Amino acid sequence: MTLRETLQRWRYNFIPDHLLGEILTKRWADNAIPFLAMVATVAGFGLAIPGFFKPSSLVESTRQLGEFTIVVIGLSVVMLAGGIDLSVGSIFALAAFAAVSTFFIFGLPVWVALLSALAVGALFGAFNGYLVGYLRLRAFLTTLVTLVIGRALYDILVINFAAAVQQSDVSSPIWDFIGDGQFMGLSMAVIIALVLAVIAHVALTRSRPGWHILAVGGSRRSAHNSGIRVRETVFMSYVVSGLCAGLAGFLIACRLSGAGPGTGLNLEMLAITAAVVGGNSLGGGRGSIAKAVMGAIIVMMMNNSLIRLGFGTGTNQMVLGLMLAAAVTLDIRWLKNRHKVLNEVYVAPVHVRLPETPSALPGSGSSFALNNVLSKADAIGLGELEGPEDVILDRDDHLYCGTRHGEIVRFFAPDYRRSEVFAHTGGFPLGLAFAQDGTLLSCVGAMGLYAISPRGEVRQLSAETNRSYRSIVDDARLRDPNDLDVAPDGRIFFTDSTTRYDAHDWTLDSIENRPTGRLLVHDPKTGITRTLLDNYRYTNGVCLAHDGKSVLFAESWACRVHRYWLEGPKAGTAECLIDGMPGYPDNINRASDGTYWMAWLGMRTPSFDLSLRHPSFRKHMTRRLPNDEWLFPNINTGGVVKFDEQGTIIQTMGDLTGVSHPMVTSMREHKGHLFIGGILNNRIGRFKIEGADPNWTGMSSYWGSRS
């Protein structure tokens, strides 16, 4: 290995470039910018203002912050539903006046004052919700009208009743505690805001109404077509916003024990700025309560700190306007270009140097030399199938295969001319295996592990495994379950080829060549799926050894076959059985003579082998060229390989004509014939094996003769 290649290996294999792309795929990654902005704002003004972090100063500042945060939370719910509410300032002021008038003028208890404030908020919210949700009026104009009417009504009430409020001698320790009291060093407004934020977050992310709000905000037409009551959802979002503004109005009423002409003035602009600066999209459907809280902290801190530093109202308005413009621009640009950024950074190739391999060219004298034997295979289902990745036969000699359309097709013995759709899986059925009771098991691409009863009833067995502590992407989810086999005790061993890509993105996984494949086991008795081994380059075929003491599995991009021991002194460990093959291994199955059949889905090429040693080349290739010009593994030529328990290659067969089976992903021996499948083929091949046991079947090998 040259010095340059060694440096590339260190650079690309030990610097985790892929982490940036994985972080950007996470929804919480959008919180990074507002979080950093919040930290910078607090730290900057904290250093600029003397005594900023004194407990007394913080308590007083957070009272106003708590009230403001509650308003922003309610407004954010409306924005997530695809709306806007310009009337929150007016509702806030009217609710505050309702609370003080109820308490000071009418002398009613504090809880009645709270209810009156909430009632005002709910009433105005319902008014907005009815006009926008049910009558389908424009949210901006509707809430603007409500803003004007509400502010006018508030000014009239303040002029006529403010004196009565000020002259009242009504008092209550509960009222004073809510306004000025503390609990564990926190003001009541902050405590209530935190509790409300947690409730709102759980409701949006863990409840059906919350999911409906996000769905409606994402696309009202799609939400309606999926059965969501769009009008009712929009209506309720405005009611929630009104209730939050009403609650905040009650809290400021308790704090000030009055209401003046400036109460709630321009609050709607502050709240909208906070919601957008926090990262909630004006387009709806994208955002969170955490972003609302961070935006509220940024805006309120900025607004109050500028005043404390001696800047006037005009400066405040200009700064907030610039913040809003920047946030809106960033939101639109990021939403439009996020996929481009991900395309630039997500694919992170590593350096791989495959070992030298014997030639597979015909006549080379190598044990891997291909030939044209498979070109003589008879065709089953020619033109009726698309993508029979795996094939299998039952006790009655009927033939099964999956198709690209999500169906499992059954061909009836003995001539396999008649067929029927045995089951619909909803995904792409890949690996197939029969359990002892005749249940057909299948790895369905991007969906998980499934079982199909003899009557064609489909049920899911597993869609996830245990999540690793070091993962950023959700590696608990089965992204590319591929092949499987069943042990005598019913345990199902299967592979998940990659944790970074879905099945249709296998080319990206091959170009990246990062070891993210794994071997898993599912126990039907407990319903638990566990990861046995990981860090393999595209794990693929799985086969239980003839003696049941080990499991063989293929590592496609590394051109290797491994053995995982189930019993004996090596139990729980894996060892490489075959290394340095000229082909990419796929499914593995038993042969009648105690050996094993293995599919080659494609053959190594010098050009791709060379590119694996130059990750920078592959990185630039995926960023600068269209994907139909990428260099990736050759899958136009493959074959079938036979090997024994020691990994010795016994026989190699291929179809160099490129007519019948140029690439092979699976094969099954059954009563002297080899049935051949291919994920890009339009047929199943049937090839007579010279000297094979005409009575041997896979079902009898696993489960014995029928009793």
N, C-alpha and C positions, 0 to 999 in steps of 0.2 A: 504494500500500500504506500503510495507516494505521500510526501509531506502535505501537499495540497489536499489530497483526499482525506488524510487524517484530520486536518484542520476542519474540513467540511463536516466530517463525522462528529467532531466535538461540537461544532457550531450548531448543527441541526438536530443532533440526538440528545444533547444535554441542556440546551436552552429551550424551555417549554413555550415555543411560539404559539402552539395550538390553544393555550389557555386564554389568550385575548379573544379569539374567535368564539370560544365556548362561553366566555363571560358575556359577550355582546348578544348571544342568542337568548340569554336569560331575561325574563321580564324585569327582574329587579335591577338589571344593568342600567335601565333608564333612570333609576334613582341616584346613580352615581353623580351626575352633573348637579342636580339640585342639592344633594347632600354636601358636595364640596363647596358649592356656593353658600350654603347655610353656614358651614364651618368657617369659611373665609369672612363672611359678613359678621358673625359673632366675634371672631378673633380680631378683625380689623377695628370695629367700633369699640370692642372691649379695651384695646390698647390705646385708642384715641381719646376715650372719655374717662377722666379720673373717677374712681369709685364705681365703675360700671358693674363690677362683679361683687360688690358688697351685698350681703343678704337682704338688707332693707331695700336697696335699689332694685334688686332682682324681683323681690316679691311684688313690689308696686308695678313694675313693668309687666310682669306675667299676668297680673289681673286683667289688664287690657288685652294681652295676647290670648288669654283663654277665651274671652268673649269673641274676639275676632276669629279665632280658629274654628269655633263652633259655626259661625256664619260661613266660613270658607268650606267646611265639610259639607254643609247642606248644599251650597252652590255647586260643589264638585259632583255631587250625586246627580244634579240636573245636567251638568256638562257631560258626565259619563253616559247619560241617556240620550245625548245628542242635542240638548237644548241649551238655553242661556236664561239667566234670571237677573234682570237689571233692577228688580224691585226690592232686593234684600235690604237696602239701606232704609227705605220707607217702612218696610215691615218691621225692621229692627226698632225704628223710632216709635212707631205706633204701639208695638208690644211693650216697650219701656213705659210709654205713657199709660197704657192700660194697667200695667202693674202698679205704678205709683198712684194712679187715681183710685184703683181698687183698695189699696192699702191706706193711703193718707186721707183721701176724701171720704170714702165710704166706710173706712175703719174695719174692713173685713180681714180675716186671717191671711197669713203669708201664703198658705197653700192655695187659697182662692186667687190671690194675686198672680201666682204662678200659672194657674189654670187659665186666667183671663189673658195673660201674655201668650200662652200656647194657643189659645182659641183664636186670637187675632192672627197669629202666624199661620195656623191651619186654614183659617177662612180665606186669607189672601192667597195662600198656596193653592188651595182648591180652586179658587177663581182663576188663577193663572193656568192651572192644570186642565181645567175644563175647556178654556178657550184654546189652549195650545194642543192638548191631547185629543179632545173629542171633536172640537170644531175645526181643528187643524189650522189655526191662525199662526202667523209668523211669530216665533218666540221672541225675537228681538223687539218688534213693534208692540206686541202684546204686553210684555213686561215693562217696556218703556212707558206705556200708558199707565200701567199700574204704579210705576214709580212716581209719575207726575201727580196722579190722583192721591196716592198715599201721602206724598209730601205735602200737598195742599191741605188735605184733611188734618194732618198732624200740626201744621202751622196754625190752623184755625183753633184746634183744641188747646194748644199751648197758650195762645193769646188769651183765650177765655178762662182757662182753668189753672194756669201755672201759679197764680197768686194763692188759690185755695190749697194747692199742694204745699207751698212754702209756709203757709200760716198754720198748717196742721201740727198738732202736738202728739200724734199717734207714734208709738215706738214699739219695738219688739226686739228682744235679744236674738231671735232666730234670723230676723231680717238683717240685723247688724252683723251677725256671724257670717251669713252668706256673702255680704258685701265686703267685709273687712277682715274676717277671720282666717285662720290658717290651720292646716292639719298636716303634721309632719313637715313643717316648713314650706308647704305649698298652699297657695290660695285656693279657695273653693272653685273659682272659675277655671283654674288650670286642671284641678282634679276632675271636674265635670267634663272638660274638653278631652282629657285623656281617656276617660271611660267611654265617652261618646265615640272617639276615634277607634277604639278597640271594637266596640259593638258594630260600627259602620264597616270596618274592615272585614270582620267575620261575616257580616250580612252580605257584603258584596262578593266575597270569595268563596263562601261556604254554604250559601243558601240559594234556593231557586229564584226568589225575587231579585237577588243581587245579580245572578247570572242573566236574568231577563233584562235588567237594566243595561248591562254591558252588551248584550246581544242587540238590543234595540239601538243603542248608540253606535254600534258597529255597522249595522245595516237594517233599517226598518223593514224594508221589503223582505229580506231573508228571514228576519225574525217573525214577520207575519206569516210567511209561507211555512215556517216550522211550527206554527200553532201558538205562538206567544201572543198574548193580548196586548198589542202595542199601545193602544189608546189608554188602557188602564195603567200600564207601566209608566207612561209619560205623566199621566195625572198624578200618580203616587210619588213620582220623583219631585214634582213641584210642591206637593204637600210636605214631603220631608224637608225640603229647603225652607219652606215657610215655618215649620216647627222649629228648625234649628235657629232661624232668625228670631223667632219668638222667645226661645230659651235664652239666647244671648241678650235680647232686650230686657228680660227679667233680671239677669245678672248685673247689667249696667244700672238698672233701676235700683237694685239693692246697694250697689257700690256708691252711687251718687245721691241716692234718696231724692231724686228729682229728674226732670227732663227739660232741656233747654232747646233753643232754636237750632243749635249745631249738632244735636244728637243724630247720629246716623248719616250726617251730611257727607256725600261722596264715598260712603262706605262700599257701595256697589263696585266702584272702580278699583278700590283697594282690594276687595275680595276677588274680583275677576283677575286682576294682576297677580295676586297670590296664587290662585289656582293654576294659571298658565305658567308662571315662573316656576312653580313646583313640578311642572311636567305633564299636567293634565291637558289632553288635546281638546282644542276648540271644536274639532270635528266629531267628537264623541267616541265612546267605545274603548278608549285607551287612556289609562291613568289609574290612580289609586288614592286611597285615603292617606297613605304615608306621604305621597307627593303633596297633597293638600296641606298637611301639617307643616312640611318643610317650607312650602311656599309662604304659608302664613307667618312663620318665624322670620323668613328673609324680609318680607315686605314690612311687617310691623317693626322689626328691628331697624330697618333702613329708615322708615318714616320717623320714628321716635328719636333715633340717634341724630338724624340731620337737624331736627328741632333743637336738641340739646347742644349741638355744636354751633347753633346760632344761625343756621340757614333758614330763609323764609319759606313761606308756603309755595311760592312760585318755583323755587328750586326743588322742593319736594315733588311737586307735580311733574316737573320736567324729568327728574330722575326716574320716577315711577313710569312715566310714559316711555322713556327709553328702555327701561327694563321690560315693559310689556311688548314693545316692538321687537326687541331682541329675542324674547322668549317665543313669540309667535313665529318669527322667521326661523329660529332653530327648530321649532316643532315641525313646521312644514318641510324644511329641508331634510331633516332627519327622517321623517316619515317617508319622504320620496326617495331618499338615497340610502336607507338602511341596508337594503339587500345588496347594494353595490359595495358598501363598506364591508359587509360580511363576506362577499365574494373575494374581496381583496385580502382578507386576513384569516379566513377560516381554514382553508386548505393549507396545511403545514407539513410538507413532506419531510421524511427522515432519510438518513443515509443507510443504504442496505447494499451489502456485497454478497450476492449469492455464490455458493461454491461452484466450482467447475463441474460440468456434467458430461457423461458419455453422450455420444451423438444419438439422435433418434431418426436420422436419415435412413431410408431403405438401403439395405445392402452394406450398412456400416459395420456389421458384425457385432454391434452392441446388443445387450439384452433389452434395450429400450427401442430398438429399431422398429419403426412402424411399417405397416404393409396395407394391402387393399382388401384384407379378409372381410371386413364389415360391409364392404360394398355389395356383398352377396346376400345381405339380410333381406328377408321379406318385409314388406311394409304393411302395418296395421293402422287403420284409421287415416290413410293418406288423404290429406286435404280436409279432413274433418277436425283435426286437432291444431291447437296453437300453443306451443310451449309445454309439452309433457315433461316437466323437469325430473320427476321420479315416477317409477312404475313398480307395481307389486301385484302378486296373485294370491287369491284366497284358496281355501281347501277344495273348492269346487272348480278350480282352474280358471275362474273368471279373472280378467285383467283390469286393474284400476290405474288411473293416472290423473294428475291435476292439469288444469289448463290456465292460461293467462287470464281467462274471463272469470276466474273464481269458482269454477265447477270441478267436481271430481266425476270423471266419466268411467263407466263400467262397460267393458267389452265382454260379451258372453262366449264362453268356450262351446265347442272346440275350435271353431274356425275364426272367431273374433271379428266376424263381419257385422253382427248386430251390436248395437250399443245403446246406452241410456245415460242420462244425467243422474248419477247416484246421489249427489248432494251439492248444495250451494254453500260455499264457505264465506263469501263476501270479500275474500282476499285472494292472493295467489298461493295455492297449495304447493308447497315444495316437498320436503321429505315426507315419506309415508312408511308406516309400520303397523302390523297387526298385533293387538293384544291377544291374550290366551282365549278370551271369551268371544273373539271375532270382531271386537271394536276396532275400527280403523283410526289410527292416530296420525295427525299431520301437523307439520310446522307450517303455519300460514304466514307468508311474508308480511312484516310490519304489524302483525296482529298478535301472534302468540302461538301457544300450543293448544290444539283442538282435538276433540274426539268425535267420531261419527259412528253412530250405532248401526247395526245391520239393517235397520229400517231407514237409514239416511238422515237421522236426527243429529243436528250439529250442536255441540256445546263446547264452551271454552274451558280449558283446564288451567291455563296459566297465561298471564300477560306480563308478569314481572318477576324479578328475583330480588335477592337482598341487595341493597344499595351499598356501594363501597364508600368509605369515609373520605377518600381522597378525590372523589369525582366532582366536577362542576356540572357537567351535563347529567341528566337523570339517567344513570346507567342501570337503574332498577327496571326500566321499561325494556321489553324485548323489541329491538329495532329490526333485526334481520335474522329471526329464527330460521334455521336452514335444514338440517337433517337430524334424524333421531333413530333410536333403537330401544328395545324393551328388554329388561332383565327378567329372569325367572320369577323374582319376587314382585314384579309389576312396576318397579321403578323405571322411569323413562329418562334416558340419557339423550341430550340433544345439544346442538351448538347454536350460539348466537354469534353470527359472523363478525359483527362490528357494533360498537356502542356509539360511534360518532355519525354514522350514516344509515339512512333507510335502505331497503333492498334495492330500489331503483337507482341509487347513487353508488353502486358497486365500483364503477369506474373511478370515482373520486377516491374511494378507499384504496383501490389498487395503486393509484398514482401517489397517494400520501404514504402508503405502506407502513402505517403506524400500527403497532401491535395492540389492537383493541378487541380481538375475538376472544371467546371464552367457551368452556364446556360446562354445561349445567345438568342438574338432575331434578326431576319432579317426582315426588312421592304421592301417588293418588290416595293413599291411606290417610295422609295428613293434609293434603292439598298444598304443601309447601314446596317451593322451588328454591334451590340453592346453587350458588356458583361454586364449582369444584376447582376450575383452573381458569386463569385469564392471561393476558399479555401474549396472545398469539395473533399471527397475521392472517386474518380471515379464516377462522375455523369453519369447517365444512362437513364432509361426510362423517358418519358415526356408525360403528358396527360392534356389537358385542362378540367377543371372541368365542370360538366353538366350545371351549371349556367353561365359559362364563366367568372366568377369573379376571378378565381385563376388558377394556373398551379401546378400540382403535378409532382414531379420529384424524382427519386430514387438516393440514394447515396450507391453504391454497397458495397464497402469495409467496410463502417460503419454500414451496415445492417439497414438503415433508409430510410424513405420516408418523403419528405418535401413538404410544400405548399408555393408557392410564390404568394402573393396577387397582383392582377392587379387593383382591385377597392376597394373602402371602406376606412375606417380609417387606415387600415394596408397596404394600397397600397405601393408597392415598398419594402416590407419587406418579410422575409421568417420565417417560424416556422416549427418545427419538428412535423410531424403528427403521424408517427409510429417509435418507437425506440426499439432496443434490439431484433430484429428478429433472429431466428435461421438460416435463409437463406439469400443469397445475392440477393437483388432485381434487376430485369432487367426492361423490358418494362412494361408500365402501360397503360391500355385502358379502355374505358367505358363499363359498363354492362347495359343490358336492363332495370333493375329494379332500376336504379339511383345510383348503387354502382360502384365499379371498380374492374377490374381484374389485377393482378400483377404476373409477372413471377419470379420464383426463379431459377437462373442459376446454383446454387449449394448450399451446406449446410455448415454451420460452423462446424469445428472439434476442439476438445479440444487441439490437438497438434498445429494447426496453431494459435488458439487464444492465446496459451501460448507463441508461438514464437513472437507474436506481442508485448509482454511485454519484449522481450529481443532483442533489435535491434542489439546488438553486435553479437549475434548468427546468425541473418539473414545476417549481413554484411560479416562475415567470410564464411557463406554458399555459397554466390554468388561468392566469390573469390577462394574458395578451392575445390568446388565440380562441376562436370559437370551439366549442366542445367537440364538434365533428372533425376537428383537425388535431385533437390531442393524441399523444402516444400512450397507449395502454396495452395490457396483456392481449396477445393474439388468442382469440377464441374461435377462429375459423377452422382450425384443425385440432383434433383431439384423438381420443381412442379409449381402449379398454386394456387394463393391465392386470395380470394375475400374479400374486405374490404369496409366499408362505409365512409361517409363524415367525421366522427369523428375519423377514423382510427381503428375502431373496426373490428377484424378479424371475418368474417362470415363463411368462408368455406376454406378448404385446400385440394388440390388434388395432387396426385403424381403417379409415376409408379415405384414401388420398385422392379419390376421384372427385370428392366434394359433392356427391350427388345424394347419397342416402344419409350418412351419419358423419359429416365432417367434424362436428363437435359432439361430445358425449357428457352428460351430467349424471347419468345413472344407468344401472344394468341390474337385472335379477336373473339368476339361474332357476329354471323350473322345468323338471322332467326332460332333461337333456337339451333344453333350448336356453338361449340367452336373450332376454327381452331388454331392449335398449331405449332409453329416453334421452331427450336433449332439450334444454330450455329454449333454444332457438329453432327447434325442428317442427315440422308439420306432420309427423308420423311417429309411430313406435316401431322399432326394428325387431324382427324375430330371426335369430341366427342359431342354426343347429351346431351344437358343440360335439366335436368328434370324441368318442370314448367316455362321455359323461354318463352318469347314472340316470337312466330314463325314468326312474321312480322317485328320485330325490326332489323334495320341495322345501322351500324356506319355512313354511308353516310346520312341517314335520320336524325340521331341524331345531326349531325353537320350542315347539309345544308337543311334539310327539305325534303319533298316528291318531286319527280320530277314533274315539272309543265307541 
